Amino acid sequence: QVQFVESGGGLVQPGGSLGLSCAASGIFFRLYVMGWYRQAPGKQRELVAVISSGGITNYADSVKGRFTISRDNAKNTMTLQMNSLNPEDTALYYCNVFPTNSNYWGQGTQVTVSS
């Protein structure tokens, strides 16, 4: 059974930083392109960043230059380092394969950017 568990969210002031983690199990992690996604209240879920099995990355324009995605295939983990956060980054953040598999959504981790 595939499972993704997100962690690391919290409340942060504008301009602050947070690091999110994703732990994968039940999947041959190193074979998959992985992504971080987020869903803000009242909005559709959107792709934030992707990383190939070999570490090639791509970012949504809204986070480019502020967020960094990385992965450790040996540990079946992925991270998202978020800097210069602003209130528009407030959302529930998820990890999943890319393209997404609807059976793989976890609970997500909440990021709230507020003063």
N, C-alpha and C positions, 0 to 999 in steps of 0.2 A: 504494500500500500504506500503510495507516494504521499509524503507529508513535507510541507514547508512551514517552518516556524519563524516568524519575524519577532524581533526584539529591538530595544534601544530607543524607542520613542519617548516623548515626554513634552514638558512645557519649557519653552525657551524664549528669551527676549529677541526682538528684531535685531539682526546683526550677529546673532549667536550661531553656535555650531552644534550639531548632533551627529552621532554615528549609528547607523542601523545595521543589524545583522540578520542574516537569513541562514537557517540551518536546514539542510535537505536530507531526507532519508527515503529509502525505498525506490531510488532512481539512480541510474548510472550517470551521476551528476556531470562528469567531465565531458560527456557526449553532447550536452545540450547548451544552446544559446540561452542565457538567462536574462531576466529583466526585473527591474523595479517598476512598480506601478503605484499610482495613488488615486484616491477618490476623495474629493472635497465635498462638503455638504451641498446637496442640490445639484451636483455635477456628475457627469459620467466619469468612469474610471479612465485614466490616461496613462500612457507609457512615459516614464521618467528617464530611464536609461537602460541600455542593453550591453551585454558583454558576451563575446563569443567564447568558445571553449579555450581558445588560444589567447584570450585577453584583449581582443580588439573591441573598442568601446564606441558607443554613440549615445548622444544625449538629446533630450528635448531642448528646443531653443530657450525655453524659460529657465532652465537650470544650468545651461552650458557655462562653464567657467566657475561655477559655484559648487557643483556636486561632483563627486568622484566615485565611480563604481569599480569594484575589484572582486576577485574571487580566489579561493584556495581549493583547487580540485582535490588535493590530498585530504582535506578536512571536510569536503562537501559543504562549504560555506561561501557566502557572498556578503559583501558589505556595501554600504552607501554612506560615504562621508559627505555631510551637508554643511556648507559654510555660508556665511552671509545670508542667513535665513530671513525671510520676510513673511508678513501675514498671509500672503497668497500661497505660501508653501504649506499652510495648515491643511492637513488631510490625513486619511487613514492610508498607510503605506503597506504595500504587499510585494511579495516576490512570487514569481512564477516563471515557467519556461517562456521562451519567445519563439513563435507565436504562442499565445496563452492556451492552456488546457483548462477548461472550465471545472474539471474535477480536482484540480490542484490548488484552488484558492484556500489559503489559510485564514486565520483570524485577523491578520494585519497588526500593525503597531501604530498608535495614534501619535501624530506630531502636531503640536499646537504652538504657533508662533504669536506671542502676544506680550504686550508690556503691562 
